[in-house]
Amino acid sequence: MTATPHARPAPRRALAPAALRGSLLGRAWPLRRSRIGWALVLLVLLVAFVGPYLAPFSPTEFVGAPYTADVAGTLLGTDDLGRDVLTRFLHGGRWLLALAAAATVLGVGVGAAVGLLAGYRRGVLDEVLMRSSDVLLAFPQVVIALLFLAALGPQKWLLVLLVAVGHAPRVARVVRGAALSVVGRDFVEASESAGTPVRTILRREVLPNVTGTLMVELGLRLTYSIGILAGLSFLGLGLQPPAADWGLMINQNRIALTVQPWSVVLPVAAIAVLTIGTNLITDGLARASAGLDQGVQS
């Protein structure tokens, strides 16, 4: 009598929190890349929003000579004006992330509304909305931002608005394409036959079926928002001195990179980690939205 080999147990999957199960986020959670992405993003968020309460000095306090590595009471030395590098770093991410989140939500929200309406109505309204988007897409986003910021001055509301305006037409085109594959389905036609208002059809019938695409766009646009705002700060058109800002830190301390590298390395590393994290989350959402096997750890 031959012994039957024991079947190898199936690998255990990481379960999503109960509140997320069944949602797109819940389906993406078992992917290793999604969990790593969330861990990286959470790390940067803790630095940006909890870090200021742990900083040893005020971000505008002069604690020693400029570009000095061994000032008493400091861990990483001083920057170009003699301020504590660690304190400036801990205070430098809050406004960058807050402005990036606001610009992303505004841009994706407007773009999604335009895309849903264009995809549903089609015809003349679709042409008008999409050709208007093409006009905005013809101008580089950074060039438009530089033009208005130079004319009106670097203000927080203007930074948010300019970044959002750059996102909206791109999101609109993507959402319109996703909506076109939904509006001709039976459940949408049934709602139309019942006399349901357009806004209700878009909210209850079309929007839930393009949520996957919208979530992926949200992650991508957040990454772009962070890069654009940090770049504008580096050019001197973001937050102004003496504000602590990661992009501004890179600009102010780049000339002494070989002497005191921490003032540049820390903000660059934080932006890089945040970008990698959001991209991993976005990729996980894209895979989950495409219906890939959630039992495979990738």
RODREN-332192 format. One record per atom (N, C-alpha, C): residue in three letters; x, y, z. Coordinates in steps of 0.02 Angstrom, whole numbers, padded with zeros to 5 digits, always signed. Example, Ala and Ser with C-alpha at 12.3 -4.5 7.8 and 13.67 -1.06 7.14 Angstrom:
BEGIN
ALA+00660-00284+00390
ALA+00615-00225+00390
ALA+00660-00165+00390
SER+00642-00112+00354
SER+00684-00053+00357
SER+00645+00002+00394
% end
This chain:
BEGIN
MET+00043-00060+00000
MET+00000+00000+00000
MET+00045+00062+00000
THR+00036+00105-00047
THR+00079+00164-00054
THR+00049+00222-00016
ALA+00094+00259+00013
ALA+00071+00316+00052
ALA+00054+00374+00005
THR+00001+00406+00020
THR-00020+00464-00019
THR+00017+00525+00005
PRO+00052+00558-00039
PRO+00089+00618-00017
PRO+00042+00672+00008
HIS+00063+00704+00060
HIS+00022+00757+00089
HIS+00022+00818+00043
ALA-00037+00845+00034
ALA-00042+00906-00008
ALA-00011+00965+00030
ARG+00026+01005-00008
ARG+00057+01064+00022
ARG+00004+01116+00038
PRO+00005+01144+00098
PRO-00046+01193+00115
PRO-00039+01255+00071
ALA-00096+01283+00053
ALA-00096+01344+00012
ALA-00069+01402+00053
PRO-00030+01445+00020
PRO-00003+01502+00056
PRO-00059+01547+00083
ARG-00047+01571+00143
ARG-00098+01614+00174
ARG-00094+01683+00143
ARG-00152+01712+00132
ARG-00155+01779+00106
ARG-00164+01829+00162
ALA-00136+01888+00152
ALA-00147+01942+00200
ALA-00217+01969+00191
LEU-00256+01966+00243
LEU-00325+01988+00238
LEU-00330+02064+00247
ALA-00372+02094+00208
ALA-00383+02166+00215
ALA-00424+02178+00278
PRO-00419+02238+00307
PRO-00462+02255+00363
PRO-00535+02247+00345
ALA-00576+02230+00394
ALA-00646+02214+00382
ALA-00683+02270+00346
ALA-00665+02332+00361
ALA-00701+02389+00331
ALA-00686+02395+00256
LEU-00631+02364+00233
LEU-00611+02371+00163
LEU-00628+02310+00120
ARG-00645+02255+00151
ARG-00658+02193+00113
ARG-00715+02203+00064
GLY-00703+02181+00004
GLY-00753+02188-00048
GLY-00744+02251-00089
SER-00707+02301-00064
SER-00693+02362-00101
SER-00631+02352-00143
LEU-00617+02401-00186
LEU-00557+02397-00228
LEU-00495+02397-00184
LEU-00494+02438-00132
LEU-00437+02439-00086
LEU-00428+02371-00052
GLY-00484+02341-00034
GLY-00480+02275-00003
GLY-00454+02222-00050
ARG-00473+02225-00113
ARG-00448+02176-00162
ARG-00375+02187-00178
ALA-00351+02249-00171
ALA-00281+02263-00185
ALA-00236+02248-00125
TRP-00264+02245-00065
TRP-00224+02237-00005
TRP-00181+02174-00004
PRO-00206+02115-00027
PRO-00164+02055-00024
PRO-00101+02059-00066
LEU-00097+02104-00114
LEU-00037+02111-00154
LEU+00019+02141-00112
ARG+00078+02109-00116
ARG+00133+02133-00075
ARG+00152+02205-00092
ARG+00148+02222-00155
ARG+00167+02290-00175
ARG+00120+02342-00143
SER+00057+02324-00135
SER+00011+02371-00104
SER+00028+02382-00030
ARG+00044+02329+00005
ARG+00060+02336+00076
ARG+00125+02374+00086
ILE+00174+02361+00043
ILE+00236+02399+00048
ILE+00224+02472+00033
GLY+00183+02486-00018
GLY+00167+02554-00035
GLY+00133+02591+00022
TRP+00084+02559+00054
TRP+00051+02592+00110
TRP+00099+02604+00168
ALA+00145+02558+00180
ALA+00194+02567+00234
ALA+00240+02627+00220
LEU+00262+02633+00158
LEU+00305+02689+00140
LEU+00269+02756+00145
VAL+00207+02757+00121
VAL+00168+02819+00124
VAL+00153+02838+00196
LEU+00136+02789+00238
LEU+00122+02802+00308
LEU+00184+02829+00343
LEU+00242+02802+00326
LEU+00305+02826+00356
LEU+00316+02900+00341
VAL+00306+02920+00279
VAL+00316+02990+00260
VAL+00263+03034+00292
LEU+00202+03011+00296
LEU+00149+03049+00328
LEU+00163+03061+00402
LEU+00190+03010+00435
LEU+00208+03018+00506
LEU+00263+03070+00514
VAL+00313+03068+00469
VAL+00366+03118+00471
VAL+00338+03188+00462
ALA+00293+03196+00413
ALA+00268+03262+00394
ALA+00220+03291+00446
PHE+00178+03249+00476
PHE+00124+03275+00518
PHE+00136+03264+00593
VAL+00177+03215+00610
VAL+00193+03204+00681
VAL+00262+03233+00697
GLY+00306+03232+00647
GLY+00374+03255+00656
GLY+00380+03325+00686
PRO+00340+03375+00664
PRO+00347+03442+00692
PRO+00339+03446+00768
TYR+00300+03400+00797
TYR+00290+03400+00869
TYR+00350+03369+00906
LEU+00394+03335+00868
LEU+00452+03304+00898
LEU+00516+03342+00883
ALA+00511+03395+00844
ALA+00571+03433+00824
ALA+00603+03467+00885
PRO+00669+03466+00890
PRO+00702+03494+00949
PRO+00706+03570+00951
PHE+00697+03603+00893
PHE+00702+03676+00890
PHE+00644+03704+00849
SER+00640+03769+00848
SER+00595+03803+00802
SER+00625+03802+00732
PRO+00584+03796+00679
PRO+00613+03793+00612
PRO+00648+03857+00590
THR+00637+03913+00625
THR+00670+03976+00606
THR+00724+03995+00656
GLU+00739+03952+00704
GLU+00787+03968+00756
GLU+00858+03955+00732
PHE+00903+04003+00745
PHE+00974+03995+00727
PHE+01010+03961+00785
VAL+01040+03904+00772
VAL+01070+03865+00825
VAL+01146+03858+00819
GLY+01174+03883+00765
GLY+01247+03877+00756
GLY+01269+03909+00692
ALA+01332+03899+00676
ALA+01360+03926+00614
ALA+01332+03886+00554
PRO+01326+03918+00496
PRO+01300+03883+00437
PRO+01344+03823+00418
TYR+01311+03771+00394
TYR+01343+03711+00368
TYR+01393+03681+00417
THR+01372+03675+00479
THR+01414+03645+00531
THR+01383+03579+00552
ALA+01424+03527+00554
ALA+01398+03460+00567
ALA+01394+03442+00640
ASP+01433+03476+00683
ASP+01438+03455+00753
ASP+01417+03510+00801
VAL+01359+03540+00789
VAL+01332+03590+00835
VAL+01299+03555+00894
ALA+01312+03579+00954
ALA+01283+03549+01014
ALA+01207+03551+01011
GLY+01175+03495+01026
GLY+01102+03491+01028
GLY+01071+03471+00962
THR+01110+03470+00908
THR+01084+03450+00843
THR+01107+03380+00826
LEU+01067+03345+00787
LEU+01085+03277+00767
LEU+01119+03276+00699
LEU+01097+03320+00654
LEU+01122+03319+00585
LEU+01154+03385+00565
GLY+01168+03429+00612
GLY+01202+03491+00597
GLY+01155+03546+00575
THR+01183+03598+00543
THR+01146+03657+00524
THR+01144+03667+00449
ASP+01098+03710+00427
ASP+01090+03723+00355
ASP+01126+03787+00335
ASP+01104+03816+00279
ASP+01139+03874+00251
ASP+01136+03936+00295
LEU+01086+03941+00340
LEU+01080+03998+00384
LEU+01093+03981+00458
GLY+01115+03920+00471
GLY+01129+03900+00539
GLY+01070+03872+00577
ARG+01017+03851+00542
ARG+00959+03821+00574
ARG+00967+03745+00576
ASP+00933+03714+00624
ASP+00939+03642+00632
ASP+00910+03605+00573
VAL+00950+03562+00541
VAL+00929+03526+00481
VAL+00871+03479+00496
LEU+00876+03441+00551
LEU+00823+03394+00568
LEU+00757+03429+00580
THR+00759+03485+00615
THR+00698+03522+00628
THR+00667+03547+00564
ARG+00707+03575+00519
ARG+00682+03600+00455
ARG+00651+03543+00415
PHE+00683+03485+00418
PHE+00657+03427+00381
PHE+00590+03404+00409
LEU+00585+03400+00474
LEU+00523+03376+00505
LEU+00465+03424+00493
HIS+00480+03489+00486
HIS+00428+03539+00473
HIS+00414+03548+00398
GLY+00457+03520+00355
GLY+00454+03538+00284
GLY+00405+03500+00241
GLY+00374+03447+00266
GLY+00331+03407+00224
GLY+00257+03420+00232
ARG+00238+03454+00286
ARG+00167+03461+00301
ARG+00129+03499+00247
TRP+00155+03558+00229
TRP+00120+03599+00180
TRP+00126+03569+00110
LEU+00182+03538+00095
LEU+00190+03506+00030
LEU+00137+03452+00019
LEU+00128+03409+00069
LEU+00080+03355+00062
LEU+00008+03381+00064
ALA-00005+03431+00106
ALA-00072+03458+00111
ALA-00092+03492+00045
LEU-00048+03531+00016
LEU-00063+03564-00048
LEU-00070+03513-00104
ALA-00026+03462-00103
ALA-00030+03411-00155
ALA-00096+03373-00151
ALA-00118+03356-00090
ALA-00181+03321-00082
ALA-00240+03364-00104
ALA-00239+03428-00086
ALA-00294+03472-00106
ALA-00297+03480-00182
ALA-00240+03490-00213
ALA-00237+03498-00286
ALA-00260+03434-00321
THR-00241+03377-00294
THR-00260+03313-00325
THR-00335+03301-00320
VAL-00363+03312-00261
VAL-00435+03302-00252
VAL-00475+03349-00297
LEU-00454+03412-00300
LEU-00489+03460-00342
LEU-00483+03443-00416
GLY-00423+03428-00438
GLY-00412+03412-00509
GLY-00447+03348-00530
VAL-00442+03296-00489
VAL-00474+03233-00506
VAL-00550+03240-00502
GLY-00575+03277-00454
GLY-00647+03287-00448
GLY-00676+03322-00508
VAL-00645+03377-00529
VAL-00670+03414-00587
VAL-00662+03372-00650
GLY-00604+03340-00658
GLY-00593+03299-00717
GLY-00641+03241-00722
ALA-00657+03209-00665
ALA-00704+03154-00665
ALA-00774+03177-00684
ALA-00795+03234-00658
ALA-00861+03261-00675
ALA-00866+03276-00749
VAL-00815+03307-00777
VAL-00815+03323-00849
VAL-00814+03259-00890
GLY-00772+03212-00871
GLY-00768+03149-00909
GLY-00832+03109-00907
LEU-00864+03105-00849
LEU-00927+03069-00844
LEU-00981+03102-00887
LEU-00985+03168-00884
LEU-01036+03203-00923
LEU-01023+03196-00998
ALA-00960+03203-01019
ALA-00944+03196-01090
ALA-00957+03125-01114
GLY-00939+03075-01074
GLY-00950+03006-01095
GLY-01023+02987-01097
TYR-01063+03018-01054
TYR-01134+03001-01052
TYR-01173+03037-01107
ARG-01161+03102-01114
ARG-01198+03142-01162
ARG-01176+03129-01234
ARG-01110+03122-01243
ARG-01081+03114-01310
ARG-01103+03173-01355
GLY-01100+03164-01420
GLY-01124+03216-01466
GLY-01086+03281-01461
VAL-01122+03336-01467
VAL-01092+03403-01469
VAL-01059+03420-01403
LEU-01092+03406-01348
LEU-01064+03422-01282
LEU-00998+03385-01271
ASP-00995+03323-01292
ASP-00933+03284-01287
ASP-00878+03318-01327
GLU-00893+03339-01387
GLU-00842+03371-01429
GLU-00817+03436-01398
VAL-00863+03476-01373
VAL-00843+03540-01343
VAL-00799+03528-01282
LEU-00819+03483-01238
LEU-00780+03470-01177
LEU-00712+03441-01193
MET-00708+03393-01239
MET-00645+03361-01255
MET-00598+03408-01293
ARG-00625+03449-01339
ARG-00581+03495-01374
ARG-00556+03550-01327
SER-00596+03570-01279
SER-00573+03617-01229
SER-00517+03586-01187
SER-00524+03522-01172
SER-00470+03488-01136
SER-00407+03484-01178
ASP-00415+03474-01243
ASP-00356+03471-01287
ASP-00318+03537-01287
VAL-00354+03592-01283
VAL-00321+03658-01280
VAL-00278+03663-01218
LEU-00305+03643-01161
LEU-00266+03645-01098
LEU-00207+03598-01101
LEU-00216+03540-01132
LEU-00161+03491-01137
LEU-00106+03514-01183
ALA-00121+03561-01227
ALA-00070+03585-01275
ALA-00016+03626-01240
PHE-00030+03653-01181
PHE+00018+03693-01144
PHE+00049+03652-01088
PRO+00115+03649-01083
PRO+00146+03612-01028
PRO+00123+03638-00960
GLN+00108+03593-00915
GLN+00081+03612-00850
GLN+00128+03657-00811
VAL+00192+03642-00812
VAL+00240+03682-00774
VAL+00246+03752-00803
VAL+00243+03758-00870
VAL+00248+03824-00902
VAL+00190+03869-00881
ILE+00129+03841-00881
ILE+00070+03879-00859
ILE+00078+03901-00787
ALA+00102+03855-00745
ALA+00111+03872-00674
ALA+00162+03927-00665
LEU+00218+03923-00701
LEU+00269+03975-00696
LEU+00242+04043-00718
LEU+00202+04043-00771
LEU+00175+04105-00798
LEU+00131+04140-00746
PHE+00083+04104-00717
PHE+00036+04135-00670
PHE+00069+04150-00603
LEU+00114+04108-00581
LEU+00148+04121-00517
LEU+00193+04182-00522
ALA+00226+04190-00580
ALA+00268+04249-00589
ALA+00227+04313-00592
ALA+00166+04308-00620
ALA+00124+04367-00627
ALA+00087+04384-00563
LEU+00061+04334-00527
LEU+00019+04345-00469
LEU+00054+04333-00403
GLY+00112+04302-00405
GLY+00148+04288-00344
GLY+00133+04219-00317
PRO+00180+04188-00282
PRO+00170+04121-00254
PRO+00122+04121-00195
GLN+00061+04102-00206
GLN+00011+04098-00154
GLN-00016+04026-00151
LYS-00034+04004-00092
LYS-00053+03934-00083
LYS-00115+03916-00125
TRP-00166+03959-00124
TRP-00226+03943-00162
TRP-00211+03940-00238
LEU-00165+03982-00260
LEU-00147+03982-00331
LEU-00108+03920-00350
LEU-00064+03897-00306
LEU-00028+03835-00318
LEU-00076+03776-00326
VAL-00124+03772-00280
VAL-00174+03718-00283
VAL-00214+03722-00348
LEU-00237+03782-00365
LEU-00278+03790-00425
LEU-00240+03773-00488
LEU-00178+03795-00494
LEU-00139+03783-00555
LEU-00124+03709-00564
VAL-00106+03675-00511
VAL-00092+03603-00516
VAL-00156+03565-00532
ALA-00212+03586-00501
ALA-00276+03553-00515
ALA-00297+03562-00588
VAL-00289+03623-00614
VAL-00307+03637-00684
VAL-00266+03593-00731
GLY-00204+03580-00714
GLY-00163+03536-00755
GLY-00186+03464-00753
HIS-00214+03442-00697
HIS-00237+03372-00691
HIS-00304+03360-00724
ALA-00349+03409-00720
ALA-00419+03398-00739
ALA-00428+03372-00810
PRO-00397+03401-00863
PRO-00409+03376-00930
PRO-00382+03305-00941
ARG-00328+03288-00908
ARG-00301+03221-00915
ARG-00347+03169-00883
VAL-00372+03185-00824
VAL-00420+03141-00790
VAL-00484+03136-00831
ALA-00507+03191-00859
ALA-00569+03191-00897
ALA-00565+03144-00957
ARG-00510+03142-00992
ARG-00504+03098-01050
ARG-00505+03025-01029
VAL-00470+03009-00974
VAL-00468+02940-00951
VAL-00537+02917-00928
VAL-00571+02959-00887
VAL-00637+02941-00861
VAL-00688+02937-00917
ARG-00684+02982-00965
ARG-00730+02979-01022
ARG-00724+02912-01058
GLY-00663+02890-01070
GLY-00653+02825-01103
GLY-00683+02768-01064
ALA-00676+02770-00997
ALA-00705+02718-00955
ALA-00781+02723-00955
ALA-00808+02784-00955
ALA-00881+02793-00953
ALA-00914+02770-01018
LEU-00880+02778-01074
LEU-00910+02758-01138
LEU-00926+02683-01140
SER-00887+02643-01103
SER-00900+02571-01103
SER-00956+02552-01055
VAL-00982+02601-01017
VAL-01034+02586-00968
VAL-01102+02613-00990
VAL-01103+02671-01023
VAL-01167+02705-01035
VAL-01214+02667-01080
GLY-01190+02621-01119
GLY-01234+02583-01163
GLY-01261+02519-01134
ARG-01247+02505-01071
ARG-01269+02443-01040
ARG-01342+02446-01020
ASP-01370+02387-01008
ASP-01442+02382-00995
ASP-01464+02419-00933
PHE-01425+02417-00880
PHE-01447+02449-00818
PHE-01449+02525-00825
VAL-01406+02553-00867
VAL-01408+02625-00879
VAL-01469+02642-00921
GLU-01483+02602-00973
GLU-01541+02614-01014
GLU-01606+02606-00975
ALA-01606+02558-00928
ALA-01666+02549-00886
ALA-01678+02610-00842
SER-01626+02639-00816
SER-01633+02700-00775
SER-01658+02757-00818
GLU-01633+02763-00879
GLU-01656+02815-00924
GLU-01730+02807-00940
SER-01751+02744-00952
SER-01821+02731-00968
SER-01867+02747-00910
ALA-01841+02742-00849
ALA-01881+02757-00790
ALA-01884+02831-00775
GLY-01850+02871-00816
GLY-01851+02943-00807
GLY-01806+02969-00752
THR-01755+02930-00733
THR-01708+02951-00681
THR-01667+03011-00705
PRO-01658+03062-00662
PRO-01618+03120-00682
PRO-01547+03100-00700
VAL-01517+03140-00745
VAL-01450+03124-00769
VAL-01400+03121-00712
ARG-01402+03170-00667
ARG-01353+03170-00612
ARG-01359+03108-00569
THR-01420+03082-00562
THR-01429+03021-00522
THR-01401+02961-00559
ILE-01412+02958-00624
ILE-01384+02903-00664
ILE-01308+02903-00661
LEU-01279+02962-00668
LEU-01206+02967-00666
LEU-01179+02946-00597
ARG-01214+02966-00545
ARG-01190+02951-00477
ARG-01201+02878-00458
ARG-01259+02850-00476
ARG-01276+02782-00451
ARG-01258+02727-00500
GLU-01258+02742-00565
GLU-01248+02689-00615
GLU-01180+02691-00648
VAL-01158+02751-00667
VAL-01096+02755-00706
VAL-01035+02760-00661
LEU-01038+02805-00612
LEU-00979+02816-00569
LEU-00955+02753-00534
PRO-00998+02712-00504
PRO-00972+02651-00471
PRO-00935+02605-00518
ASN-00951+02608-00583
ASN-00919+02563-00631
ASN-00854+02590-00660
VAL-00836+02651-00642
VAL-00771+02678-00663
VAL-00728+02694-00603
THR-00748+02669-00544
THR-00711+02685-00483
THR-00640+02659-00486
GLY-00629+02600-00514
GLY-00562+02573-00520
GLY-00516+02619-00559
THR-00539+02641-00617
THR-00500+02687-00657
THR-00487+02752-00620
LEU-00538+02776-00585
LEU-00532+02839-00548
LEU-00482+02834-00491
MET-00481+02778-00456
MET-00435+02769-00401
MET-00363+02767-00426
VAL-00352+02734-00483
VAL-00285+02732-00512
VAL-00263+02802-00531
GLU-00307+02840-00562
GLU-00291+02909-00580
GLU-00276+02952-00519
LEU-00313+02940-00465
LEU-00302+02978-00404
LEU-00231+02968-00378
GLY-00209+02906-00377
GLY-00141+02892-00354
GLY-00088+02922-00399
LEU-00098+02917-00464
LEU-00050+02945-00511
LEU-00046+03021-00505
ARG-00104+03053-00501
ARG-00105+03126-00498
ARG-00076+03152-00432
LEU-00084+03114-00379
LEU-00053+03134-00316
LEU+00023+03134-00322
THR+00050+03083-00355
THR+00122+03081-00367
THR+00145+03141-00407
TYR+00109+03156-00461
TYR+00127+03214-00502
TYR+00121+03279-00463
SER+00070+03285-00421
SER+00061+03346-00382
SER+00121+03358-00336
ILE+00144+03306-00304
ILE+00201+03312-00259
ILE+00263+03335-00297
GLY+00275+03304-00355
GLY+00333+03322-00395
GLY+00330+03393-00421
ILE+00271+03414-00444
ILE+00264+03482-00471
ILE+00273+03534-00416
LEU+00241+03524-00359
LEU+00245+03573-00305
LEU+00316+03576-00276
ALA+00349+03519-00270
ALA+00418+03520-00246
ALA+00463+03555-00297
GLY+00450+03544-00361
GLY+00489+03578-00413
GLY+00479+03653-00413
LEU+00417+03675-00403
LEU+00403+03747-00400
LEU+00436+03778-00339
SER+00437+03743-00283
SER+00471+03768-00223
SER+00546+03773-00236
PHE+00573+03724-00270
PHE+00644+03725-00287
PHE+00661+03787-00330
LEU+00616+03806-00374
LEU+00626+03863-00417
LEU+00611+03930-00383
GLY+00588+03926-00320
GLY+00573+03987-00283
GLY+00503+04013-00293
LEU+00458+03973-00322
LEU+00390+03995-00335
LEU+00338+03957-00294
GLY+00362+03919-00245
GLY+00317+03885-00199
GLY+00313+03923-00134
LEU+00316+03887-00078
LEU+00318+03920-00014
LEU+00381+03962-00008
GLN+00374+04021+00022
GLN+00429+04068+00025
GLN+00466+04066+00092
PRO+00531+04082+00092
PRO+00569+04086+00155
PRO+00536+04135+00203
PRO+00539+04122+00268
PRO+00578+04070+00301
PRO+00540+04005+00312
ALA+00487+03993+00274
ALA+00448+03932+00282
ALA+00492+03871+00270
ALA+00478+03818+00308
ALA+00514+03754+00299
ALA+00477+03714+00245
ASP+00512+03698+00191
ASP+00482+03661+00136
ASP+00536+03618+00105
TRP+00520+03555+00088
TRP+00570+03510+00063
TRP+00601+03534-00003
GLY+00560+03559-00049
GLY+00587+03584-00111
GLY+00631+03645-00100
LEU+00611+03688-00055
LEU+00650+03747-00038
LEU+00715+03728-00004
MET+00714+03677+00038
MET+00775+03653+00070
MET+00826+03630+00018
ILE+00803+03594-00032
ILE+00850+03570-00084
ILE+00882+03628-00120
ASN+00842+03678-00136
ASN+00868+03736-00173
ASN+00918+03776-00131
GLN+00902+03787-00068
GLN+00944+03829-00026
GLN+01010+03797-00007
ASN+01012+03730-00006
ASN+01072+03696+00019
ASN+01109+03655-00033
ARG+01089+03660-00095
ARG+01122+03619-00147
ARG+01195+03638-00158
ILE+01213+03702-00145
ILE+01281+03723-00158
ILE+01331+03693-00109
ALA+01307+03668-00052
ALA+01351+03638-00002
ALA+01338+03563+00005
LEU+01319+03531-00049
LEU+01301+03460-00046
LEU+01359+03417-00021
THR+01420+03434-00041
THR+01477+03393-00020
THR+01500+03409+00051
VAL+01479+03468+00077
VAL+01500+03488+00144
VAL+01448+03466+00196
GLN+01385+03480+00183
GLN+01331+03463+00228
GLN+01274+03433+00187
PRO+01278+03368+00172
PRO+01230+03337+00126
PRO+01160+03326+00154
TRP+01152+03324+00221
TRP+01088+03305+00249
TRP+01031+03352+00230
SER+01046+03416+00222
SER+00994+03464+00204
SER+00964+03450+00136
VAL+01000+03414+00094
VAL+00975+03396+00027
VAL+00953+03324+00025
VAL+00992+03280+00057
VAL+00978+03208+00054
VAL+00911+03191+00087
LEU+00897+03220+00145
LEU+00835+03203+00181
LEU+00772+03220+00141
PRO+00764+03282+00117
PRO+00703+03297+00078
PRO+00698+03258+00013
VAL+00755+03248-00021
VAL+00754+03208-00082
VAL+00731+03136-00067
ALA+00759+03108-00013
ALA+00740+03039+00006
ALA+00666+03035+00024
ALA+00640+03085+00060
ALA+00570+03083+00079
ALA+00524+03087+00019
ILE+00540+03132-00028
ILE+00499+03137-00089
ILE+00503+03073-00130
ALA+00563+03043-00133
ALA+00572+02981-00171
ALA+00533+02924-00140
VAL+00536+02918-00073
VAL+00499+02864-00039
VAL+00425+02873-00048
LEU+00401+02934-00042
LEU+00329+02947-00051
LEU+00307+02931-00123
THR+00348+02949-00171
THR+00332+02935-00241
THR+00330+02860-00254
ILE+00379+02824-00229
ILE+00380+02752-00237
ILE+00319+02720-00204
GLY+00303+02743-00144
GLY+00246+02716-00108
GLY+00180+02726-00145
THR+00168+02787-00169
THR+00106+02800-00205
THR+00103+02761-00271
ASN+00160+02753-00304
ASN+00160+02714-00366
ASN+00146+02641-00353
LEU+00172+02614-00298
LEU+00157+02544-00281
LEU+00083+02535-00265
ILE+00055+02582-00228
ILE-00017+02578-00213
ILE-00058+02582-00277
THR-00040+02628-00321
THR-00076+02636-00384
THR-00071+02574-00427
ASP-00012+02544-00428
ASP-00004+02483-00467
ASP-00046+02426-00438
GLY-00049+02423-00371
GLY-00091+02372-00340
GLY-00164+02382-00356
LEU-00187+02445-00356
LEU-00256+02460-00373
LEU-00271+02442-00446
ALA-00223+02456-00489
ALA-00233+02440-00560
ALA-00239+02364-00570
ARG-00198+02327-00535
ARG-00201+02253-00541
ARG-00267+02226-00512
ALA-00288+02254-00455
ALA-00351+02231-00426
ALA-00409+02250-00471
SER-00407+02310-00500
SER-00460+02332-00545
SER-00465+02289-00607
ALA-00407+02263-00629
ALA-00406+02221-00689
ALA-00427+02149-00673
GLY-00438+02134-00610
GLY-00463+02068-00591
GLY-00409+02015-00588
LEU-00347+02036-00573
LEU-00294+01986-00568
LEU-00303+01943-00506
ASP-00273+01885-00507
ASP-00279+01838-00451
ASP-00250+01867-00388
GLN-00291+01874-00337
GLN-00268+01904-00274
GLN-00228+01855-00233
GLY-00228+01792-00251
GLY-00189+01744-00213
GLY-00115+01745-00230
VAL-00096+01778-00283
VAL-00027+01781-00303
VAL+00005+01841-00271
GLN+00057+01831-00234
GLN+00094+01885-00202
GLN+00145+01910-00252
SER+00141+01975-00271
SER+00188+02001-00320
SER+00224+02061-00293
% end
